[in-house]
Amino acid sequence: MPTLPPHAFDRFAVREHDQAIRLILALRGFRQREFSRPAQEVHRLREGQAHRLYAHNAFARERWMRALGGQLCAALGAQPPHYRPAQPVWFVTLIDRRQIVRGPDPAGWRRPDPTFREIRRNYAAAMTGLDYVGLLDPALFVSTQRQEGVPRFIQWHLHTLVWNISRAELDAWADGVRATMDAYLPGASSVDIAPVEPADLLQMLWYTAKMPRKQYQVSRRESGSLKQYKGQINGVNAVRLYAALRPLRLPHLTLAGGAGRPIRRQTLRAAARW
């Protein structure tokens, strides 16, 4: 089974390793008392450990990208050394405000948070009929007490690579999804579509599978509309995202449909032999 060589992701792997170091330092922080010996789960993988595929391990993500990317490039006719696909590929993002996890609600006033299984099922249903592979991604919003009544929440969204479809067909599909799905910010689109430049296939694959590295904040303008800000995630919030991702493995985050299903299946088989 094809697996991309390490050098294919060299310039992207540096960013993943930097994020791993930041998370390790945060988990070793003086005030971090919730998790005992957590850093061993985010260190560089040793022989025989890669099958664990921790969603919060940047090194596991790098290996997963290489295995998934090898299968995807083979399906798209993207040959080394440049890995340029022989057909159009689209980068599609879905954001559904119903897939927000706000955390515990002792008073029981709010609508219950969706479970991760429900989040997976809802996004997979929206992608029905497309050939794609993608990963679910948690965006951490902070300082949200005024807007949401909670100090922070996680907005789960989906980044995918889609092929075997024209732009007109994809736009028609997106119109149908937008009729049933709203983004968190008013006026924003729940479906974003962008063509993948042939030279950027590996970069977009990396973006699809990268570790979360940003935190987001929303404020209200004088006009009453909301504005979103983002910045590098700090140590405390990196640990909070670690807690959210800790029960999950990369296969849990990875969705696929149509011609993407055998790619996901073959990636799992390849990962079992690392």
N, C-alpha and C positions, 0 to 999 in steps of 0.2 A: 504494500500500500504506500502511496507517495506521502512523504512528510517533508515539509520545507526545511532546508538546511538552516542552522542557526544564523548564518550571516544574512539570510533574507530579511530578518527582523532586527539586525544590529542597531540601527538608529532608533528604533522604537523600544527595543528591550532596555536601553539605557534609562528611559523614562520610567519603565515598569520597575526596574531595580531601585531607582531613586525613591519611588513611592513606597516600595517595600521597606527601605531603610527608615523612612519617615514613620511608617506604621510601627516598626519594631521599636524605635525610640519612644513613640507614644505609649506603647504597651508596657515599656519598662519604666514609665514615668512614676515619680514619687507618689502622685495622687491616684494612680490606677490600682484599685484594690479589688475590683469585681472579678477579674479573671486571674487564675493562678497558672503560672508558666505558659502564657499564651503565645509567646514569641516563637516557640518551637514550631507552631503551625504555619508561620509566615516566613521562615527561613528558606534558604535555597534547598531544593529537594535533593535528598540522597537517593542512591540506587534503591529501587523497590518501593519508594514512597509516592511516586507520581500518580499512582492509581487513586490516591485519596482526593485529588483534584479539588482542593479547598477553594471556594469562590473568593476568599480573602487573601489568597497566596498569589503574589505577582509572578512568581517563578512557575507555578502551576498554570497560570494564564498564558505565559509565554509558550510553554509546551503545548497547551491546548490550541493556541493560535497556529502553531506550526503544523500540527496534525490536521486541524480543520482546514487550514489554508492549503495544504497539499491536496486534500480531496477536492476542495473548491476549484483550485487552479486547474486540476486535471479535468474537471467537468466543463470548465470554461475555455479550455484550450490555451491557457496562459502558461507559456513555456519559459524556463529559465534562459538567460539570467534576468530578464526584465519583467517577466510574469505579466504580460499584457493580454487581457482577454480577447478572444476572437469574436465576441459578440457584445452588444450593449449590456451594461450592468447598472442598476439603480441603487442608490442609498436611500432607504426609506425608514423614517422614524415615526412611531406611533406614541402619542401621549394622551392618556385618558384620565381625567380628574377623578374618576371613580376608583382608580387603582392607587389611591393614597392611603398610607398607613400612618395613623396619628399616634398610636400607642394606647396604653391603658386608659380606661374611662370609668373610674370608680363610681361616678354618679349614674352612669348608664343613660345619659341623655343623648349621646350621639348615635348615629347609625354605626353598626359594628364594622370594624376594619375588614377588608377582604383578606382571605387567607392567601398564602403564596400559590397554592394550587388553583384557587379561583383567578388570581392574576394571570397565571400561565394560560389557563383555559380561555379567558376573555380575549387576551391578545392573540392567541392561536386562532380563535374563531374569526377574529377580524381579518386575519391573513389568509383565510380559506381561498383556495383557487390559485394561489401564487406559488411559483418556484422560488424558494428563499432559504437562507439560513440567517440566524441572528441571535443576539443575546439580550436578556433583560438587564436593565441597568437601574440602580437606585440613586436618585438625586436627593440629597439631604437639604431640606430647607430649614433655616434657623431663624430665630427671633420672629416667630409667627404668632405670638400670643394675641396681638390685636386683630389679625386677619382670621385666625382659625381657632383661637381659644386654647391653643397648646403651644408650648415653647418651640417645638420643632416637629417636622413630619418628613416622611420619605415618599416621594413620588416615583413609583415604578414606571418605567417606560421601556420601549423596545427599539433597538437599532437593528436593521436588517440589510442584507444585500439580496437584491431581487434580479432575476434574469428571465429570459424566454418570454418577454412581453414588450409591446411597443409603448411609447409614452402616452399615446392616445388611450390605449387600453388601461394603462396604469392610472391615468387621470380619472377615467370613468369609475374604476374600482375605488379610488380615493374619495370621490364624491359620495359614493354609497356609504363609506365608513364615516365620513364627516357628519352625515345625517344622523348617526347613532352615537357619536363620541365627541365630547368636548374637552379641550385642553384646559389646564388649570388657569392660565391667564386669560381674561376676557379679550376677545379679538384675535387671539393666537389660533393657529390651525392645529387640529389634532393629528393631522397627517402632513409630513414634510417629505418631499421627493426631490432628489438631486441626481443628475447623471454622474456616474463615476468615470473620471478621465482614465483612459487605459493605463497611463503611467502611475496612477494613484491607487490601483487595486489593493496592494498590500497595506498602504496607509489607511485606507478605509476599513480593511479587515481588522487592523490594529485598533482603530477607533471603536469599532463594534465590540471588541472583546477586552478593552483596556480596563485597568483598575479604576474605580471612582477616585478622582483627585480634586474635585471642586465641591464647594458648599455654596448654597444659594440663599438669597434673602430678597424679600418682596417688600416694597414700601408703596405708600399711596401718594400720588401726586396731588397738587392743589386742585386739579381738575376732577379728582376722584378716581382716576384710572390707576391701575397698578403698574409698577415698574420693577423689573427683575435685575438683581445684581448677582455677580458670581465672583468668587475668589478662591485661592488655594485653601484646601481644607486644613484646619488646624489640628493639633494633636488630640484634643479632647473629642472633637467631632469625628476624627479618624477612628478612635476607639468605639464611638457610638455606631459607626457604619460597620466596623468589625463585628460588633455584637449582632447586628442585623444579618450579616452575611455568614456568620459562623455556622449555622445549621445547614447551609446550602453547599452544594457541589456544582462545579461548572456544567455538568450535564443537566442539572436542574434549571440553570439559567439559559441554556441553549434551546432555541426553538427552530423548527425546520418544517417545510411543507413542500409537497410535490417532488420535484427533482432534488430538493435539498434533504429529504428524509434519508436516502441512502448515504449521503455525505455525513450526516450526524451519526448514523449507525456505524459506518466504517471508522469514523473518528473514535468512537467508543472502543471499538476493537483494537485500534492502534494504541490507544491509551492503556489498555489492559496489558500490553506487552512492553511498556516502558521499563 
